[in-house]
């Protein structure tokens, strides 16, 4: 399996700035790998909230993470600001595969990149549910 090349900012139609925190650094003096997945989750859900298609307390349809992957290219360290590039790579009936690139400060190439898959389900039954029209429209706007 060949290692992917870092993406550039031009590969993503939407960006979310996420400041690092002191506690994100680990004993090796860089942001710990587990924090990158938190950045992924933040970028996706912040986009949906900003688009008015997700209310984390009351939406009838919610996304559950079923798969993630991250490739690391360069370290991020507090007090860097991460700019999370977001795109939709695949849009199904009840699932979405998001592509996310994490860019350190003003860097043009990704420090890390990967994907994040949501399966949308009914909040109460946890059974797969079709992505609502408003959400689908918001996702189509950032489809690659």
N, C-alpha and C positions, 0 to 999 in steps of 0.2 A: 504494500500500500504506500503510495507516494504522499509525501507531506504537502499540504496545500500551501500556496503562496499567500502572503497577507493581502487582504483586500485594501482598496483605497476608499476614500470618502465618497468618490463619485459612484461607488457601487450601491449606495444607500440613499433612498429618497427622504428619510426622516431621521432627525437626530434629537436625542435627549441628553442634556448635560447632567452628570451625576458626580458630585464631589466625593472624593475619598475621605475617609475618616481615620484618625489616629489608630483606632482599634482594628482597622483593616490590615495593617502591616503585621507580618509574622516575624518570627525570630531571625529569618533570613533577610530582613529589611526590605521586603516588598509585599505588595498586596497578596494575601493568601489565595490559592486557587479557588477555594469554595466561595469566596466573595464574588468572583466573576459570574457565577450562576445567579447570585442575587442581583447583579447588574442586569443580566438578561431578563429576569423576572420583572424588575423595576421598569426597564425600557418598554416591554410589551404592555404591562398593565397601565403604566402612565399614559401611553398612547391611547389605549382604549378608553380610559377615564377622560382624558382631554377631548376625545372625539364625542363624548357624551353617550357612549354605547355600553359602558360598564359602570354599574354602581355596586361596589364591593359588598354592600350590606343588603341590597334589595333586588338585584338582577335575578330574573327567573332562570336564566341560562348562564352558567359559569364555565370557565376553562380549567381543566385539570391537566397538569403536565404529565406527559407519558414518555417523553424522551428529550434528552439534552446531550450536547456534545460541545466541547471547546478545544480549540488549538491555540497554543500560546506561542508568541513570537518575541515579545519584549516585555520587560518588567514595568509594572505600574507601582508607584510608591506614593504614600501620603506626603505632601498635600496636593498631588495631581488631581486634575479634573478629568474624568472619563467622559468622552462624548460617544454615546451608544448609537451607532447607526442601525436602523431597523428597516427591514423589508419583509414582504410575504413571498416565500419561495413556492409554496403550494397551498392552494385553497380548495378544500374539499367540502362536502356537505355538512360535516360536523367536526372537521379538524382543520388545523392550520399549522403549517411549518413556517416559522419565522427564521430569517437569517439575521444575525446580529454581529456587528463589528464593534469592537471597543477600541477607541482611539485615545491615546494619552495626550492631553493638552491640545496643542495645535498640530500634532503629527499627522501626516497625510496617509500613512499606512497603519493598518490595524496592529495593535499590541496583542490582541487576541480576537478570535472570531469563532463563531459556531452556529448552532441552531437550537431551536426550542420548539417542541411540538405540544400544542394544546388540543385536547379533545373536549368539545363543548357538550355539557350535560345539563339536564334539569337539576336545579339546585336541590330539590327535595328527594327525587328518586335516584339521582346519580346515573340515570340512563342517558345514552347518547341522544343529543337533540340537534336539530338543524340550526345552523348559525342564523340568527335573526337578520332580516333585510338591512336594517340600519348598520349593524356590525359588519355585515358582508360588504356594504358600500365603503365603510371606513377601511376595511382590509384591502379592498381592490385598489384604493388610492395609493397604497404603498407596495403593490404587487410588482415583483421584478419580472 
